[in-house]
Amino acid sequence: MTTESPRWFKSSFSENGGQCVEVATNLVASRGVVPVRDSKDAAGPVLSVPTGSFTSFVAGIKSGEFGTV
């Protein structure tokens, strides 16, 4: 078991409007997950998304699969 802590960051495309999520990609190799959390609540819940699912989600965003707001 690894004791590595998540290194959180948010996208450089984030505007400081408070509607951001943070991810910790440093745990992909050791745990096979991408932790995701609300940037406004650093002590709040964390979703551990399997690497393949996160990759598919990002690809869907880039391709416009989810539309725009």
N, CA, C and O atoms as a Maestro MAE file, in Angstrom:
{
 s_m_m2io_version
 :::
 2.0.0
}

f_m_ct {
 s_m_title
 :::
 protein
 m_atom[276] {
  # First column is atom index #
  i_m_mmod_type
  r_m_x_coord
  r_m_y_coord
  r_m_z_coord
  i_m_residue_number
  s_m_chain_name
  s_m_pdb_residue_name
  s_m_pdb_atom_name
  i_m_atomic_number
  :::
  1 25 0.838 -1.178 0.000 1 A "MET " " N  " 7
  2 3 0.000 0.000 0.000 1 A "MET " " CA " 6
  3 2 0.884 1.243 0.000 1 A "MET " " C  " 6
  4 15 1.902 1.296 0.690 1 A "MET " " O  " 8
  5 25 0.486 2.230 -0.775 2 A "THR " " N  " 7
  6 3 1.261 3.463 -0.858 2 A "THR " " CA " 6
  7 2 0.727 4.516 0.109 2 A "THR " " C  " 6
  8 15 -0.469 4.568 0.397 2 A "THR " " O  " 8
  9 25 1.614 5.328 0.590 3 A "THR " " N  " 7
  10 3 1.208 6.420 1.479 3 A "THR " " CA " 6
  11 2 1.330 7.766 0.763 3 A "THR " " C  " 6
  12 15 1.269 8.822 1.392 3 A "THR " " O  " 8
  13 25 1.501 7.713 -0.546 4 A "GLU " " N  " 7
  14 3 1.637 8.932 -1.341 4 A "GLU " " CA " 6
  15 2 0.378 9.793 -1.227 4 A "GLU " " C  " 6
  16 15 -0.738 9.290 -1.356 4 A "GLU " " O  " 8
  17 25 0.563 11.073 -0.989 5 A "SER " " N  " 7
  18 3 -0.557 12.004 -0.862 5 A "SER " " CA " 6
  19 2 -0.897 12.606 -2.221 5 A "SER " " C  " 6
  20 15 -0.014 12.791 -3.059 5 A "SER " " O  " 8
  21 25 -2.167 12.909 -2.440 6 A "PRO " " N  " 7
  22 3 -2.549 13.549 -3.704 6 A "PRO " " CA " 6
  23 2 -1.914 14.937 -3.837 6 A "PRO " " C  " 6
  24 15 -1.832 15.689 -2.866 6 A "PRO " " O  " 8
  25 25 -1.470 15.261 -5.048 7 A "ARG " " N  " 7
  26 3 -1.002 16.611 -5.361 7 A "ARG " " CA " 6
  27 2 -2.080 17.247 -6.237 7 A "ARG " " C  " 6
  28 15 -2.148 16.992 -7.440 7 A "ARG " " O  " 8
  29 25 -2.903 18.060 -5.633 8 A "TRP " " N  " 7
  30 3 -4.079 18.620 -6.272 8 A "TRP " " CA " 6
  31 2 -3.737 19.777 -7.204 8 A "TRP " " C  " 6
  32 15 -2.854 20.586 -6.919 8 A "TRP " " O  " 8
  33 25 -4.462 19.838 -8.334 9 A "PHE " " N  " 7
  34 3 -4.370 20.999 -9.221 9 A "PHE " " CA " 6
  35 2 -5.682 21.136 -9.974 9 A "PHE " " C  " 6
  36 15 -6.457 20.187 -10.088 9 A "PHE " " O  " 8
  37 25 -5.912 22.338 -10.483 10 A "LYS " " N  " 7
  38 3 -7.077 22.549 -11.335 10 A "LYS " " CA " 6
  39 2 -6.605 23.047 -12.686 10 A "LYS " " C  " 6
  40 15 -5.484 23.538 -12.817 10 A "LYS " " O  " 8
  41 25 -7.438 22.924 -13.669 11 A "SER " " N  " 7
  42 3 -7.098 23.253 -15.035 11 A "SER " " CA " 6
  43 2 -6.665 24.705 -15.182 11 A "SER " " C  " 6
  44 15 -7.185 25.595 -14.510 11 A "SER " " O  " 8
  45 25 -5.717 24.925 -16.061 12 A "SER " " N  " 7
  46 3 -5.305 26.300 -16.366 12 A "SER " " CA " 6
  47 2 -6.412 27.041 -17.105 12 A "SER " " C  " 6
  48 15 -6.352 28.263 -17.237 12 A "SER " " O  " 8
  49 25 -7.422 26.318 -17.589 13 A "PHE " " N  " 7
  50 3 -8.558 26.933 -18.254 13 A "PHE " " CA " 6
  51 2 -9.618 27.408 -17.262 13 A "PHE " " C  " 6
  52 15 -10.579 28.072 -17.649 13 A "PHE " " O  " 8
  53 25 -9.446 27.071 -15.993 14 A "SER " " N  " 7
  54 3 -10.409 27.470 -14.973 14 A "SER " " CA " 6
  55 2 -10.373 28.977 -14.789 14 A "SER " " C  " 6
  56 15 -9.315 29.584 -14.626 14 A "SER " " O  " 8
  57 25 -11.539 29.548 -14.820 15 A "GLU " " N  " 7
  58 3 -11.648 30.952 -14.465 15 A "GLU " " CA " 6
  59 2 -11.972 30.972 -12.983 15 A "GLU " " C  " 6
  60 15 -12.622 30.046 -12.497 15 A "GLU " " O  " 8
  61 25 -11.563 31.949 -12.274 16 A "ASN " " N  " 7
  62 3 -11.741 31.963 -10.833 16 A "ASN " " CA " 6
  63 2 -13.193 32.274 -10.452 16 A "ASN " " C  " 6
  64 15 -13.449 33.204 -9.686 16 A "ASN " " O  " 8
  65 25 -14.138 31.498 -10.985 17 A "GLY " " N  " 7
  66 3 -15.542 31.728 -10.702 17 A "GLY " " CA " 6
  67 2 -16.118 30.808 -9.651 17 A "GLY " " C  " 6
  68 15 -17.312 30.883 -9.364 17 A "GLY " " O  " 8
  69 25 -15.305 29.938 -9.067 18 A "GLY " " N  " 7
  70 3 -15.771 29.067 -7.998 18 A "GLY " " CA " 6
  71 2 -16.454 27.795 -8.450 18 A "GLY " " C  " 6
  72 15 -16.960 27.049 -7.612 18 A "GLY " " O  " 8
  73 25 -16.486 27.521 -9.739 19 A "GLN " " N  " 7
  74 3 -17.140 26.322 -10.260 19 A "GLN " " CA " 6
  75 2 -16.100 25.311 -10.747 19 A "GLN " " C  " 6
  76 15 -16.231 24.770 -11.845 19 A "GLN " " O  " 8
  77 25 -15.082 25.057 -9.947 20 A "CYS " " N  " 7
  78 3 -13.951 24.235 -10.385 20 A "CYS " " CA " 6
  79 2 -13.868 22.910 -9.636 20 A "CYS " " C  " 6
  80 15 -14.373 22.764 -8.523 20 A "CYS " " O  " 8
  81 25 -13.226 21.969 -10.271 21 A "VAL " " N  " 7
  82 3 -12.840 20.741 -9.603 21 A "VAL " " CA " 6
  83 2 -11.327 20.654 -9.656 21 A "VAL " " C  " 6
  84 15 -10.685 21.264 -10.511 21 A "VAL " " O  " 8
  85 25 -10.771 19.892 -8.739 22 A "GLU " " N  " 7
  86 3 -9.339 19.643 -8.717 22 A "GLU " " CA " 6
  87 2 -9.118 18.145 -8.905 22 A "GLU " " C  " 6
  88 15 -9.939 17.328 -8.487 22 A "GLU " " O  " 8
  89 25 -8.010 17.800 -9.532 23 A "VAL " " N  " 7
  90 3 -7.650 16.396 -9.720 23 A "VAL " " CA " 6
  91 2 -6.231 16.181 -9.206 23 A "VAL " " C  " 6
  92 15 -5.464 17.131 -9.050 23 A "VAL " " O  " 8
  93 25 -5.896 14.930 -8.946 24 A "ALA " " N  " 7
  94 3 -4.553 14.562 -8.479 24 A "ALA " " CA " 6
  95 2 -4.053 13.413 -9.344 24 A "ALA " " C  " 6
  96 15 -4.230 12.244 -9.001 24 A "ALA " " O  " 8
  97 25 -3.431 13.752 -10.464 25 A "THR " " N  " 7
  98 3 -2.985 12.718 -11.405 25 A "THR " " CA " 6
  99 2 -1.745 11.962 -10.943 25 A "THR " " C  " 6
  100 15 -1.360 10.975 -11.570 25 A "THR " " O  " 8
  101 25 -1.118 12.403 -9.868 26 A "ASN " " N  " 7
  102 3 0.086 11.704 -9.399 26 A "ASN " " CA " 6
  103 2 -0.211 10.322 -8.829 26 A "ASN " " C  " 6
  104 15 0.721 9.559 -8.573 26 A "ASN " " O  " 8
  105 25 -1.474 9.978 -8.625 27 A "LEU " " N  " 7
  106 3 -1.812 8.665 -8.071 27 A "LEU " " CA " 6
  107 2 -2.205 7.636 -9.136 27 A "LEU " " C  " 6
  108 15 -2.566 6.508 -8.803 27 A "LEU " " O  " 8
  109 25 -2.136 8.018 -10.403 28 A "VAL " " N  " 7
  110 3 -2.522 7.103 -11.484 28 A "VAL " " CA " 6
  111 2 -1.661 5.842 -11.468 28 A "VAL " " C  " 6
  112 15 -2.196 4.733 -11.490 28 A "VAL " " O  " 8
  113 25 -0.354 5.991 -11.430 29 A "ALA " " N  " 7
  114 3 0.531 4.826 -11.502 29 A "ALA " " CA " 6
  115 2 0.440 3.940 -10.266 29 A "ALA " " C  " 6
  116 15 0.428 2.714 -10.383 29 A "ALA " " O  " 8
  117 25 0.376 4.543 -9.088 30 A "SER " " N  " 7
  118 3 0.413 3.742 -7.864 30 A "SER " " CA " 6
  119 2 -0.943 3.163 -7.469 30 A "SER " " C  " 6
  120 15 -0.999 2.104 -6.843 30 A "SER " " O  " 8
  121 25 -2.031 3.838 -7.823 31 A "ARG " " N  " 7
  122 3 -3.361 3.381 -7.384 31 A "ARG " " CA " 6
  123 2 -4.336 3.094 -8.518 31 A "ARG " " C  " 6
  124 15 -5.363 2.451 -8.301 31 A "ARG " " O  " 8
  125 25 -4.024 3.567 -9.736 32 A "GLY " " N  " 7
  126 3 -4.928 3.328 -10.873 32 A "GLY " " CA " 6
  127 2 -6.193 4.157 -10.833 32 A "GLY " " C  " 6
  128 15 -7.194 3.801 -11.454 32 A "GLY " " O  " 8
  129 25 -6.155 5.269 -10.099 33 A "VAL " " N  " 7
  130 3 -7.323 6.146 -9.997 33 A "VAL " " CA " 6
  131 2 -6.890 7.604 -10.148 33 A "VAL " " C  " 6
  132 15 -5.728 7.957 -9.946 33 A "VAL " " O  " 8
  133 25 -7.876 8.441 -10.511 34 A "VAL " " N  " 7
  134 3 -7.688 9.882 -10.527 34 A "VAL " " CA " 6
  135 2 -8.651 10.448 -9.485 34 A "VAL " " C  " 6
  136 15 -9.858 10.483 -9.725 34 A "VAL " " O  " 8
  137 25 -8.144 10.892 -8.335 35 A "PRO " " N  " 7
  138 3 -9.013 11.515 -7.342 35 A "PRO " " CA " 6
  139 2 -9.523 12.865 -7.863 35 A "PRO " " C  " 6
  140 15 -8.782 13.612 -8.503 35 A "PRO " " O  " 8
  141 25 -10.788 13.164 -7.583 36 A "VAL " " N  " 7
  142 3 -11.420 14.409 -8.009 36 A "VAL " " CA " 6
  143 2 -12.151 14.990 -6.809 36 A "VAL " " C  " 6
  144 15 -12.820 14.262 -6.076 36 A "VAL " " O  " 8
  145 25 -12.025 16.307 -6.602 37 A "ARG " " N  " 7
  146 3 -12.724 16.961 -5.489 37 A "ARG " " CA " 6
  147 2 -13.181 18.358 -5.913 37 A "ARG " " C  " 6
  148 15 -12.711 18.903 -6.912 37 A "ARG " " O  " 8
  149 25 -14.092 18.918 -5.145 38 A "ASP " " N  " 7
  150 3 -14.575 20.283 -5.326 38 A "ASP " " CA " 6
  151 2 -13.498 21.235 -4.811 38 A "ASP " " C  " 6
  152 15 -13.058 21.112 -3.667 38 A "ASP " " O  " 8
  153 25 -13.077 22.170 -5.636 39 A "SER " " N  " 7
  154 3 -12.004 23.078 -5.222 39 A "SER " " CA " 6
  155 2 -12.416 23.999 -4.078 39 A "SER " " C  " 6
  156 15 -11.553 24.529 -3.378 39 A "SER " " O  " 8
  157 25 -13.704 24.198 -3.877 40 A "LYS " " N  " 7
  158 3 -14.178 25.058 -2.794 40 A "LYS " " CA " 6
  159 2 -14.195 24.338 -1.449 40 A "LYS " " C  " 6
  160 15 -14.310 24.986 -0.408 40 A "LYS " " O  " 8
  161 25 -14.083 23.011 -1.451 41 A "ASP " " N  " 7
  162 3 -14.206 22.228 -0.222 41 A "ASP " " CA " 6
  163 2 -13.070 21.209 -0.136 41 A "ASP " " C  " 6
  164 15 -13.279 20.011 -0.325 41 A "ASP " " O  " 8
  165 25 -11.875 21.704 0.149 42 A "ALA " " N  " 7
  166 3 -10.695 20.841 0.165 42 A "ALA " " CA " 6
  167 2 -10.790 19.710 1.189 42 A "ALA " " C  " 6
  168 15 -10.146 18.675 1.021 42 A "ALA " " O  " 8
  169 25 -11.571 19.890 2.230 43 A "ALA " " N  " 7
  170 3 -11.731 18.852 3.252 43 A "ALA " " CA " 6
  171 2 -12.936 17.958 2.977 43 A "ALA " " C  " 6
  172 15 -13.220 17.040 3.747 43 A "ALA " " O  " 8
  173 25 -13.638 18.221 1.891 44 A "GLY " " N  " 7
  174 3 -14.853 17.476 1.568 44 A "GLY " " CA " 6
  175 2 -14.570 16.140 0.913 44 A "GLY " " C  " 6
  176 15 -13.427 15.684 0.888 44 A "GLY " " O  " 8
  177 25 -15.606 15.513 0.384 45 A "PRO " " N  " 7
  178 3 -15.467 14.180 -0.213 45 A "PRO " " CA " 6
  179 2 -14.611 14.190 -1.472 45 A "PRO " " C  " 6
  180 15 -14.502 15.200 -2.166 45 A "PRO " " O  " 8
  181 25 -14.011 13.043 -1.743 46 A "VAL " " N  " 7
  182 3 -13.172 12.847 -2.919 46 A "VAL " " CA " 6
  183 2 -13.721 11.658 -3.702 46 A "VAL " " C  " 6
  184 15 -13.987 10.601 -3.129 46 A "VAL " " O  " 8
  185 25 -13.888 11.832 -4.999 47 A "LEU " " N  " 7
  186 3 -14.272 10.721 -5.875 47 A "LEU " " CA " 6
  187 2 -12.996 10.109 -6.432 47 A "LEU " " C  " 6
  188 15 -12.131 10.830 -6.930 47 A "LEU " " O  " 8
  189 25 -12.868 8.800 -6.356 48 A "SER " " N  " 7
  190 3 -11.729 8.097 -6.945 48 A "SER " " CA " 6
  191 2 -12.199 7.456 -8.241 48 A "SER " " C  " 6
  192 15 -12.836 6.403 -8.228 48 A "SER " " O  " 8
  193 25 -11.884 8.096 -9.354 49 A "VAL " " N  " 7
  194 3 -12.348 7.667 -10.665 49 A "VAL " " CA " 6
  195 2 -11.283 6.755 -11.290 49 A "VAL " " C  " 6
  196 15 -10.115 7.137 -11.358 49 A "VAL " " O  " 8
  197 25 -11.672 5.554 -11.748 50 A "PRO " " N  " 7
  198 3 -10.694 4.688 -12.416 50 A "PRO " " CA " 6
  199 2 -10.054 5.414 -13.606 50 A "PRO " " C  " 6
  200 15 -10.721 6.167 -14.314 50 A "PRO " " O  " 8
  201 25 -8.769 5.181 -13.813 51 A "THR " " N  " 7
  202 3 -8.010 5.882 -14.831 51 A "THR " " CA " 6
  203 2 -8.659 5.812 -16.216 51 A "THR " " C  " 6
  204 15 -8.757 6.828 -16.902 51 A "THR " " O  " 8
  205 25 -9.097 4.634 -16.626 52 A "GLY " " N  " 7
  206 3 -9.714 4.492 -17.946 52 A "GLY " " CA " 6
  207 2 -10.987 5.311 -18.083 52 A "GLY " " C  " 6
  208 15 -11.237 5.899 -19.135 52 A "GLY " " O  " 8
  209 25 -11.786 5.354 -17.038 53 A "SER " " N  " 7
  210 3 -13.017 6.140 -17.056 53 A "SER " " CA " 6
  211 2 -12.717 7.630 -17.137 53 A "SER " " C  " 6
  212 15 -13.386 8.367 -17.861 53 A "SER " " O  " 8
  213 25 -11.716 8.065 -16.395 54 A "PHE " " N  " 7
  214 3 -11.351 9.481 -16.427 54 A "PHE " " CA " 6
  215 2 -10.826 9.868 -17.804 54 A "PHE " " C  " 6
  216 15 -11.155 10.938 -18.316 54 A "PHE " " O  " 8
  217 25 -10.020 9.011 -18.401 55 A "THR " " N  " 7
  218 3 -9.495 9.257 -19.743 55 A "THR " " CA " 6
  219 2 -10.629 9.381 -20.753 55 A "THR " " C  " 6
  220 15 -10.609 10.271 -21.603 55 A "THR " " O  " 8
  221 25 -11.618 8.494 -20.666 56 A "SER " " N  " 7
  222 3 -12.777 8.558 -21.565 56 A "SER " " CA " 6
  223 2 -13.575 9.833 -21.354 56 A "SER " " C  " 6
  224 15 -14.035 10.443 -22.319 56 A "SER " " O  " 8
  225 25 -13.745 10.243 -20.103 57 A "PHE " " N  " 7
  226 3 -14.465 11.471 -19.783 57 A "PHE " " CA " 6
  227 2 -13.765 12.684 -20.396 57 A "PHE " " C  " 6
  228 15 -14.414 13.519 -21.027 57 A "PHE " " O  " 8
  229 25 -12.451 12.787 -20.216 58 A "VAL " " N  " 7
  230 3 -11.702 13.917 -20.771 58 A "VAL " " CA " 6
  231 2 -11.780 13.913 -22.298 58 A "VAL " " C  " 6
  232 15 -11.938 14.970 -22.908 58 A "VAL " " O  " 8
  233 25 -11.673 12.737 -22.920 59 A "ALA " " N  " 7
  234 3 -11.791 12.655 -24.375 59 A "ALA " " CA " 6
  235 2 -13.171 13.125 -24.834 59 A "ALA " " C  " 6
  236 15 -13.288 13.802 -25.856 59 A "ALA " " O  " 8
  237 25 -14.211 12.769 -24.086 60 A "GLY " " N  " 7
  238 3 -15.561 13.217 -24.417 60 A "GLY " " CA " 6
  239 2 -15.713 14.715 -24.314 60 A "GLY " " C  " 6
  240 15 -16.389 15.329 -25.140 60 A "GLY " " O  " 8
  241 25 -15.098 15.309 -23.319 61 A "ILE " " N  " 7
  242 3 -15.134 16.766 -23.181 61 A "ILE " " CA " 6
  243 2 -14.446 17.426 -24.368 61 A "ILE " " C  " 6
  244 15 -14.982 18.358 -24.968 61 A "ILE " " O  " 8
  245 25 -13.266 16.940 -24.698 62 A "LYS " " N  " 7
  246 3 -12.494 17.525 -25.804 62 A "LYS " " CA " 6
  247 2 -13.208 17.394 -27.142 62 A "LYS " " C  " 6
  248 15 -13.068 18.261 -28.004 62 A "LYS " " O  " 8
  249 25 -13.968 16.327 -27.323 63 A "SER " " N  " 7
  250 3 -14.663 16.122 -28.598 63 A "SER " " CA " 6
  251 2 -16.022 16.824 -28.665 63 A "SER " " C  " 6
  252 15 -16.675 16.812 -29.708 63 A "SER " " O  " 8
  253 25 -16.449 17.434 -27.555 64 A "GLY " " N  " 7
  254 3 -17.734 18.125 -27.532 64 A "GLY " " CA " 6
  255 2 -18.914 17.208 -27.292 64 A "GLY " " C  " 6
  256 15 -20.058 17.609 -27.509 64 A "GLY " " O  " 8
  257 25 -18.666 15.995 -26.852 65 A "GLU " " N  " 7
  258 3 -19.709 15.010 -26.634 65 A "GLU " " CA " 6
  259 2 -20.780 15.465 -25.643 65 A "GLU " " C  " 6
  260 15 -21.931 15.038 -25.729 65 A "GLU " " O  " 8
  261 25 -20.401 16.327 -24.708 66 A "PHE " " N  " 7
  262 3 -21.329 16.739 -23.650 66 A "PHE " " CA " 6
  263 2 -21.945 18.110 -23.920 66 A "PHE " " C  " 6
  264 15 -22.682 18.632 -23.083 66 A "PHE " " O  " 8
  265 25 -21.655 18.686 -25.061 67 A "GLY " " N  " 7
  266 3 -22.195 20.002 -25.394 67 A "GLY " " CA " 6
  267 2 -21.455 21.112 -24.679 67 A "GLY " " C  " 6
  268 15 -20.408 20.889 -24.072 67 A "GLY " " O  " 8
  269 25 -22.004 22.293 -24.756 68 A "THR " " N  " 7
  270 3 -21.400 23.452 -24.107 68 A "THR " " CA " 6
  271 2 -22.423 24.123 -23.222 68 A "THR " " C  " 6
  272 15 -23.628 23.913 -23.364 68 A "THR " " O  " 8
  273 25 -21.936 24.918 -22.324 69 A "VAL " " N  " 7
  274 3 -22.822 25.645 -21.399 69 A "VAL " " CA " 6
  275 2 -22.953 27.066 -21.834 69 A "VAL " " C  " 6
  276 15 -23.654 27.846 -21.190 69 A "VAL " " O  " 8
  :::
 }
 m_bond[275] {
  # First column is bond index #
  i_m_from
  i_m_to
  i_m_order
  :::
  1 1 2 1
  2 2 3 1
  3 3 4 2
  4 3 5 1
  5 5 6 1
  6 6 7 1
  7 7 8 2
  8 7 9 1
  9 9 10 1
  10 10 11 1
  11 11 12 2
  12 11 13 1
  13 13 14 1
  14 14 15 1
  15 15 16 2
  16 15 17 1
  17 17 18 1
  18 18 19 1
  19 19 20 2
  20 19 21 1
  21 21 22 1
  22 22 23 1
  23 23 24 2
  24 23 25 1
  25 25 26 1
  26 26 27 1
  27 27 28 2
  28 27 29 1
  29 29 30 1
  30 30 31 1
  31 31 32 2
  32 31 33 1
  33 33 34 1
  34 34 35 1
  35 35 36 2
  36 35 37 1
  37 37 38 1
  38 38 39 1
  39 39 40 2
  40 39 41 1
  41 41 42 1
  42 42 43 1
  43 43 44 2
  44 43 45 1
  45 45 46 1
  46 46 47 1
  47 47 48 2
  48 47 49 1
  49 49 50 1
  50 50 51 1
  51 51 52 2
  52 51 53 1
  53 53 54 1
  54 54 55 1
  55 55 56 2
  56 55 57 1
  57 57 58 1
  58 58 59 1
  59 59 60 2
  60 59 61 1
  61 61 62 1
  62 62 63 1
  63 63 64 2
  64 63 65 1
  65 65 66 1
  66 66 67 1
  67 67 68 2
  68 67 69 1
  69 69 70 1
  70 70 71 1
  71 71 72 2
  72 71 73 1
  73 73 74 1
  74 74 75 1
  75 75 76 2
  76 75 77 1
  77 77 78 1
  78 78 79 1
  79 79 80 2
  80 79 81 1
  81 81 82 1
  82 82 83 1
  83 83 84 2
  84 83 85 1
  85 85 86 1
  86 86 87 1
  87 87 88 2
  88 87 89 1
  89 89 90 1
  90 90 91 1
  91 91 92 2
  92 91 93 1
  93 93 94 1
  94 94 95 1
  95 95 96 2
  96 95 97 1
  97 97 98 1
  98 98 99 1
  99 99 100 2
  100 99 101 1
  101 101 102 1
  102 102 103 1
  103 103 104 2
  104 103 105 1
  105 105 106 1
  106 106 107 1
  107 107 108 2
  108 107 109 1
  109 109 110 1
  110 110 111 1
  111 111 112 2
  112 111 113 1
  113 113 114 1
  114 114 115 1
  115 115 116 2
  116 115 117 1
  117 117 118 1
  118 118 119 1
  119 119 120 2
  120 119 121 1
  121 121 122 1
  122 122 123 1
  123 123 124 2
  124 123 125 1
  125 125 126 1
  126 126 127 1
  127 127 128 2
  128 127 129 1
  129 129 130 1
  130 130 131 1
  131 131 132 2
  132 131 133 1
  133 133 134 1
  134 134 135 1
  135 135 136 2
  136 135 137 1
  137 137 138 1
  138 138 139 1
  139 139 140 2
  140 139 141 1
  141 141 142 1
  142 142 143 1
  143 143 144 2
  144 143 145 1
  145 145 146 1
  146 146 147 1
  147 147 148 2
  148 147 149 1
  149 149 150 1
  150 150 151 1
  151 151 152 2
  152 151 153 1
  153 153 154 1
  154 154 155 1
  155 155 156 2
  156 155 157 1
  157 157 158 1
  158 158 159 1
  159 159 160 2
  160 159 161 1
  161 161 162 1
  162 162 163 1
  163 163 164 2
  164 163 165 1
  165 165 166 1
  166 166 167 1
  167 167 168 2
  168 167 169 1
  169 169 170 1
  170 170 171 1
  171 171 172 2
  172 171 173 1
  173 173 174 1
  174 174 175 1
  175 175 176 2
  176 175 177 1
  177 177 178 1
  178 178 179 1
  179 179 180 2
  180 179 181 1
  181 181 182 1
  182 182 183 1
  183 183 184 2
  184 183 185 1
  185 185 186 1
  186 186 187 1
  187 187 188 2
  188 187 189 1
  189 189 190 1
  190 190 191 1
  191 191 192 2
  192 191 193 1
  193 193 194 1
  194 194 195 1
  195 195 196 2
  196 195 197 1
  197 197 198 1
  198 198 199 1
  199 199 200 2
  200 199 201 1
  201 201 202 1
  202 202 203 1
  203 203 204 2
  204 203 205 1
  205 205 206 1
  206 206 207 1
  207 207 208 2
  208 207 209 1
  209 209 210 1
  210 210 211 1
  211 211 212 2
  212 211 213 1
  213 213 214 1
  214 214 215 1
  215 215 216 2
  216 215 217 1
  217 217 218 1
  218 218 219 1
  219 219 220 2
  220 219 221 1
  221 221 222 1
  222 222 223 1
  223 223 224 2
  224 223 225 1
  225 225 226 1
  226 226 227 1
  227 227 228 2
  228 227 229 1
  229 229 230 1
  230 230 231 1
  231 231 232 2
  232 231 233 1
  233 233 234 1
  234 234 235 1
  235 235 236 2
  236 235 237 1
  237 237 238 1
  238 238 239 1
  239 239 240 2
  240 239 241 1
  241 241 242 1
  242 242 243 1
  243 243 244 2
  244 243 245 1
  245 245 246 1
  246 246 247 1
  247 247 248 2
  248 247 249 1
  249 249 250 1
  250 250 251 1
  251 251 252 2
  252 251 253 1
  253 253 254 1
  254 254 255 1
  255 255 256 2
  256 255 257 1
  257 257 258 1
  258 258 259 1
  259 259 260 2
  260 259 261 1
  261 261 262 1
  262 262 263 1
  263 263 264 2
  264 263 265 1
  265 265 266 1
  266 266 267 1
  267 267 268 2
  268 267 269 1
  269 269 270 1
  270 270 271 1
  271 271 272 2
  272 271 273 1
  273 273 274 1
  274 274 275 1
  275 275 276 2
  :::
 }
}
